[in-house]
């Protein structure tokens, strides 16, 4: 089973399209738990520009992460695309309630949590607290075209681009993260 969560009007063939609005295959509010799928029943999840709209409270956001883990089979892939939190696409939409970054997902990795505990780091070991485990398998930035043009013309180097990304707004349009469910 494959789920396209928060499908809106972007239905994907071969997926069960889920949304609380419109005409999805399954109408469900993703902030209401439990979700209507069984434990370890889902092979793949797509979340395209939806997660930033969910989990305004910490309790609800952590509930979403627990539900993602619960419904996924071992090895399931979850693809999450979100606007970068320092881009106007994120900042100017009042329905965006949570910044989603790749570093956020590091908090839900037991391997990272164990390393942080051993090193006495201050990071929140959410994977251990919640008994979930996700590993980042891929992460990409979608860079604004004007900056890609500068990189391609060699006006800036990749290293310079990476440094600029850390400090300037409107460089990274979106992040694309693929998580693997570890069970």
Kinemage of the C-alpha trace (Angstrom):
@kinemage 1
@onewidth
@group {chain A} dominant
@subgroup {mainchain}
@vectorlist {calphas} color= white
{ca unk a 1} P 0.000 0.000 0.000
{ca unk a 2} L 1.214 3.502 -0.903
{ca unk a 3} L -0.165 6.705 0.617
{ca unk a 4} L -0.112 10.228 -0.804
{ca unk a 5} L -0.805 12.175 2.393
{ca unk a 6} L -2.216 15.676 2.067
{ca unk a 7} L -2.900 15.034 -1.598
{ca unk a 8} L -5.042 18.107 -2.176
{ca unk a 9} L -5.751 18.248 -5.910
{ca unk a 10} L -2.471 16.438 -6.722
{ca unk a 11} L -3.654 12.845 -6.836
{ca unk a 12} L -0.958 10.275 -7.602
{ca unk a 13} L -1.730 7.175 -9.616
{ca unk a 14} L -0.917 3.979 -7.717
{ca unk a 15} L -1.323 5.719 -4.346
{ca unk a 16} L -4.215 6.096 -1.951
{ca unk a 17} L -4.740 9.862 -1.997
{ca unk a 18} L -5.570 11.219 1.470
{ca unk a 19} L -6.754 14.678 2.516
{ca unk a 20} L -9.254 16.261 4.880
{ca unk a 21} L -10.554 18.487 2.071
{ca unk a 22} L -11.685 18.019 -1.523
{ca unk a 23} L -12.323 14.651 -3.149
{ca unk a 24} L -9.561 12.273 -2.002
{ca unk a 25} L -9.704 8.474 -2.034
{ca unk a 26} L -9.719 8.638 1.769
{ca unk a 27} L -10.904 11.702 3.667
{ca unk a 28} L -8.953 11.965 6.923
{ca unk a 29} L -7.496 14.727 9.088
{ca unk a 30} L -3.855 13.722 9.665
{ca unk a 31} L -3.892 15.483 13.041
{ca unk a 32} L -6.516 13.008 14.320
{ca unk a 33} L -5.122 9.750 15.713
{ca unk a 34} L -5.064 6.890 15.135
{ca unk a 35} L -4.869 6.978 11.365
{ca unk a 36} L -7.151 4.505 9.553
{ca unk a 37} L -4.389 2.085 8.500
{ca unk a 38} L -3.117 -0.928 10.351
{ca unk a 39} L 0.254 -1.356 11.990
{ca unk a 40} L 3.103 -2.009 9.509
{ca unk a 41} L 0.744 -1.931 6.512
{ca unk a 42} L 2.255 0.813 4.316
{ca unk a 43} L 5.150 0.386 1.852
{ca unk a 44} L 5.623 4.026 0.843
{ca unk a 45} L 4.399 7.490 1.828
{ca unk a 46} L 4.586 10.750 -0.114
{ca unk a 47} L 4.084 14.069 1.658
{ca unk a 48} L 4.420 16.895 -0.837
{ca unk a 49} L 4.155 20.313 0.809
{ca unk a 50} L 1.898 19.109 3.633
{ca unk a 51} L 4.013 18.481 6.741
{ca unk a 52} L 4.670 22.199 7.267
{ca unk a 53} L 0.886 22.638 7.605
{ca unk a 54} L 0.586 20.035 10.387
{ca unk a 55} L 1.519 19.788 14.041
{ca unk a 56} L 1.310 23.333 15.289
{ca unk a 57} L 1.615 21.933 18.816
{ca unk a 58} L 4.489 19.706 19.795
{ca unk a 59} L 2.071 17.013 20.975
{ca unk a 60} L 0.352 16.797 17.597
{ca unk a 61} L 3.614 16.896 15.626
{ca unk a 62} L 5.083 14.070 17.705
{ca unk a 63} L 1.813 12.171 17.234
{ca unk a 64} L 2.222 12.478 13.462
{ca unk a 65} L 5.756 11.085 13.662
{ca unk a 66} L 4.506 8.180 15.796
{ca unk a 67} L 1.683 7.456 13.333
{ca unk a 68} L 4.083 7.542 10.369
{ca unk a 69} L 6.189 4.957 12.158
{ca unk a 70} L 3.258 2.818 13.264
{ca unk a 71} L 1.633 2.447 9.851
{ca unk a 72} L 4.854 1.845 7.891
{ca unk a 73} L 6.373 -1.545 7.183
{ca unk a 74} L 10.051 -2.122 7.985
{ca unk a 75} L 12.104 -0.479 5.235
{ca unk a 76} L 9.232 1.722 4.038
{ca unk a 77} L 10.263 4.977 2.372
{ca unk a 78} L 8.748 8.339 3.249
{ca unk a 79} L 9.388 11.204 0.825
{ca unk a 80} L 8.825 14.639 2.358
{ca unk a 81} L 9.044 17.844 0.317
{ca unk a 82} L 8.662 21.154 2.157
{ca unk a 83} L 9.412 24.800 1.512
{ca unk a 84} L 12.647 25.884 3.114
{ca unk a 85} L 11.877 27.840 6.310
{ca unk a 86} L 14.030 30.789 5.187
{ca unk a 87} L 12.229 31.162 1.880
{ca unk a 88} L 9.351 33.561 1.265
{ca unk a 89} L 7.269 30.570 0.093
{ca unk a 90} L 7.331 29.366 3.708
{ca unk a 91} L 7.296 32.702 5.514
{ca unk a 92} L 4.417 34.308 3.620
{ca unk a 93} L 1.869 31.478 3.988
{ca unk a 94} L -0.114 31.832 7.232
{ca unk a 95} L -1.117 28.152 7.085
{ca unk a 96} L 2.505 27.055 7.557
{ca unk a 97} L 2.747 26.193 11.252
{ca unk a 98} L 6.066 24.340 11.546
{ca unk a 99} L 9.495 24.686 9.965
{ca unk a 100} L 10.648 21.351 8.543
{ca unk a 101} L 14.381 20.858 8.127
{ca unk a 102} L 16.503 17.772 7.495
{ca unk a 103} L 18.119 18.281 10.922
{ca unk a 104} L 14.661 17.917 12.471
{ca unk a 105} L 14.501 14.341 11.194
{ca unk a 106} L 17.879 13.518 12.800
{ca unk a 107} L 16.070 13.711 16.160
{ca unk a 108} L 13.993 10.657 15.172
{ca unk a 109} L 16.996 8.336 14.535
{ca unk a 110} L 17.836 5.901 17.335
{ca unk a 111} L 21.399 5.631 16.025
{ca unk a 112} L 21.818 9.410 16.399
{ca unk a 113} L 20.073 9.413 19.783
{ca unk a 114} L 22.395 6.735 21.161
{ca unk a 115} L 25.466 8.622 19.911
{ca unk a 116} L 24.211 11.854 21.484
{ca unk a 117} L 23.503 10.157 24.826
{ca unk a 118} L 26.949 8.544 24.834
{ca unk a 119} L 28.556 11.915 24.022
{ca unk a 120} L 26.383 13.725 26.594
{ca unk a 121} L 25.027 16.083 23.916
{ca unk a 122} L 21.972 18.223 24.630
{ca unk a 123} L 20.006 17.025 21.568
{ca unk a 124} L 16.523 15.685 22.336
{ca unk a 125} L 16.546 11.884 21.851
{ca unk a 126} L 13.024 11.819 20.428
{ca unk a 127} L 13.446 8.442 18.703
{ca unk a 128} L 14.117 6.813 22.063
{ca unk a 129} L 11.411 8.756 23.897
{ca unk a 130} L 8.792 7.905 21.251
{ca unk a 131} L 10.120 4.445 20.272
{ca unk a 132} L 10.358 5.359 16.588
{ca unk a 133} L 13.326 5.046 14.243
{ca unk a 134} L 13.837 6.832 10.926
{ca unk a 135} L 17.065 7.185 8.963
{ca unk a 136} L 17.628 9.892 6.378
{ca unk a 137} L 18.455 8.121 3.119
{ca unk a 138} L 18.513 11.177 0.853
{ca unk a 139} L 18.273 14.922 1.273
{ca unk a 140} L 18.350 17.537 -1.454
{ca unk a 141} L 17.980 21.268 -1.599
{ca unk a 142} L 16.102 22.800 -4.513
{ca unk a 143} L 18.106 25.976 -5.114
{ca unk a 144} L 16.593 29.115 -6.657
{ca unk a 145} L 17.502 29.286 -10.350
{ca unk a 146} L 19.484 32.551 -10.104
{ca unk a 147} L 21.868 30.871 -7.621
{ca unk a 148} L 22.116 27.731 -9.765
{ca unk a 149} L 23.049 29.968 -12.706
{ca unk a 150} L 25.861 31.514 -10.631
{ca unk a 151} L 27.086 28.053 -9.661
{ca unk a 152} L 26.895 26.717 -13.225
{ca unk a 153} L 28.737 29.748 -14.631
{ca unk a 154} L 31.412 29.265 -11.940
{ca unk a 155} L 30.719 32.721 -10.486
{ca unk a 156} L 30.584 30.893 -7.137
{ca unk a 157} L 31.839 27.495 -5.992
{ca unk a 158} L 29.794 24.755 -4.376
{ca unk a 159} L 31.550 25.501 -1.087
{ca unk a 160} L 30.641 29.191 -1.353
{ca unk a 161} L 27.052 28.294 -2.197
{ca unk a 162} L 26.834 26.032 0.859
{ca unk a 163} L 28.149 28.828 3.089
{ca unk a 164} L 25.708 31.360 1.634
{ca unk a 165} L 22.807 28.913 2.148
{ca unk a 166} L 23.495 28.995 5.893
{ca unk a 167} L 23.030 32.749 6.145
{ca unk a 168} L 20.738 34.085 3.416
{ca unk a 169} L 17.017 33.879 2.813
{ca unk a 170} L 15.412 32.866 -0.495
{ca unk a 171} L 18.282 30.686 -1.699
{ca unk a 172} L 16.802 27.264 -1.018
{ca unk a 173} L 13.268 26.967 -2.378
{ca unk a 174} L 12.493 23.584 -0.840
{ca unk a 175} L 13.982 20.577 0.874
{ca unk a 176} L 13.396 17.043 -0.363
{ca unk a 177} L 14.017 14.371 2.256
{ca unk a 178} L 13.660 10.599 2.010
{ca unk a 179} L 13.368 8.680 5.263
{ca unk a 180} L 13.617 4.930 5.739
{ca unk a 181} L 11.598 3.313 8.513
{ca unk a 182} L 13.798 1.112 10.717
{ca unk a 183} L 11.950 -1.673 12.557
